[in-house]
Amino acid sequence: MTTNQVLEWAPFRLKAGVDEATLLEASERMQRDFLSAQSGFVRRELIKGAEGAYTDLVWWESFAASQAAMRMAAGSAAVRTYLAVMESSCGDPRDSVSLFGIVGAYRPAARLLALAI
C-alpha cells in the first residue's frame, strides 16, 4: 500500500546544560502553538535513543504540506524556542531534517490484533 504521506525525520541532541524536562516543555509548546494548527499535519512522536540522541518524527499528508509548515516555522516563537534547546554545532538544526515518502504501510492482521487486546 502506498500513500502520499511524508515522514519528516529530524534527529538532534540537546545543548549542554539543557535537561529533558526543558525539552519536553518546549516540545509540548511547539505542538500546541504551532504544529497542531498546520494544515496537513497528521501526527508526531518524539523519540529518545542511546547516549542523548533524540529524533522528532512528524507525519504530513503530503510533501506540499510539510514544505508549507517549514516556511511558516520561521515565524513561530514556539518553534524558535524548541530549536533553541538543540545542539547547533553543525549549523541550524533544521538542516538535518530529512523527508521520506511512504512506499509501504503494514498493520497486524485482524486476528493478531484481536489476540493482543
C-alpha positions as CSV (number, residue, x, y, z in Angstrom):
1,M,0.0,0.0,0.0
2,T,1.4,3.4,-0.9
3,T,0.3,6.8,0.3
4,N,1.1,10.4,-0.3
5,Q,2.0,10.9,3.3
6,V,5.5,12.1,4.1
7,L,7.6,11.3,7.2
8,E,9.8,14.1,8.5
9,W,12.9,12.7,10.3
10,A,14.7,15.2,12.5
11,P,17.5,13.9,14.6
12,F,19.2,16.1,17.2
13,R,21.0,16.3,20.6
14,L,20.3,18.7,23.4
15,K,22.6,21.6,24.1
16,A,24.9,21.3,27.0
17,G,23.1,22.1,30.2
18,V,19.6,21.5,28.8
19,D,17.6,18.7,30.5
20,E,14.9,16.5,29.2
21,A,12.2,18.3,31.2
22,T,13.1,21.6,29.4
23,L,13.0,19.7,26.0
24,L,9.5,18.3,26.7
25,E,8.2,21.6,27.8
26,A,9.4,23.3,24.6
27,S,8.2,20.3,22.6
28,E,4.7,20.5,24.0
29,R,4.5,24.2,23.4
30,M,5.6,23.8,19.8
31,Q,2.9,21.0,19.4
32,R,0.2,23.1,20.9
33,D,1.1,26.6,19.5
34,F,2.3,25.6,16.0
35,L,2.1,22.0,14.7
36,S,-1.5,21.3,15.7
37,A,-2.6,24.3,13.7
38,Q,-0.8,23.3,10.5
39,S,-2.8,22.1,7.5
40,G,-1.8,18.6,6.6
41,F,-0.3,17.7,10.0
42,V,-1.1,14.0,10.8
43,R,0.9,13.1,13.9
44,R,4.1,13.5,15.7
45,E,6.3,11.4,18.0
46,L,9.4,12.5,19.9
47,I,11.7,9.5,20.4
48,K,14.8,9.0,22.5
49,G,17.8,6.8,21.6
50,A,21.0,5.9,23.2
51,E,23.5,8.4,24.5
52,G,21.4,11.5,24.4
53,A,20.1,11.1,20.8
54,Y,16.6,12.3,20.0
55,T,14.5,12.2,16.9
56,D,11.3,14.1,16.1
57,L,9.1,12.1,13.7
58,V,6.4,14.1,12.0
59,W,3.9,12.7,9.6
60,W,2.3,15.0,7.0
61,E,-0.5,14.4,4.5
62,S,1.8,15.4,1.6
63,F,5.2,16.9,0.7
64,A,3.5,20.2,0.0
65,A,2.0,20.3,3.5
66,S,5.4,19.6,5.0
67,Q,7.0,22.4,3.0
68,A,4.3,24.9,3.8
69,A,4.8,24.2,7.6
70,M,8.6,24.6,7.2
71,R,8.1,28.0,5.7
72,M,5.7,29.0,8.5
73,A,8.0,27.7,11.2
74,A,10.5,30.6,10.9
75,G,7.8,33.0,12.1
76,S,6.8,30.9,15.2
77,A,8.1,31.8,18.6
78,A,7.3,28.2,19.8
79,V,9.4,26.7,17.0
80,R,12.3,29.0,17.8
81,T,12.1,28.1,21.5
82,Y,12.1,24.4,20.6
83,L,15.1,24.7,18.2
84,A,17.0,26.7,20.9
85,V,17.3,23.6,23.1
86,M,19.0,21.7,20.4
87,E,22.8,21.5,19.8
88,S,23.7,23.6,16.8
89,S,27.4,22.8,16.4
90,C,26.7,21.6,12.9
91,G,24.6,24.7,12.0
92,D,20.8,25.1,12.0
93,P,19.1,22.0,13.5
94,R,16.6,22.3,10.6
95,D,19.4,21.4,8.2
96,S,19.4,17.8,9.5
97,V,15.7,17.2,8.6
98,S,15.0,14.5,6.1
99,L,11.7,13.8,4.3
100,F,10.7,10.3,3.3
101,G,7.8,9.2,1.2
102,I,5.9,6.2,2.4
103,V,6.1,3.3,-0.1
104,G,4.6,0.6,2.1
105,A,2.4,0.6,5.3
106,Y,1.6,-2.6,7.2
107,R,-0.7,-3.3,10.1
108,P,-1.2,-6.5,12.1
109,A,-3.8,-8.9,10.7
110,A,-7.2,-8.6,12.4
111,R,-6.8,-12.0,14.1
112,L,-3.4,-11.0,15.6
113,L,-4.8,-7.6,16.7
114,A,-7.7,-9.3,18.5
115,L,-5.3,-11.6,20.3
116,A,-3.3,-8.6,21.6
117,I,-6.3,-7.0,23.2
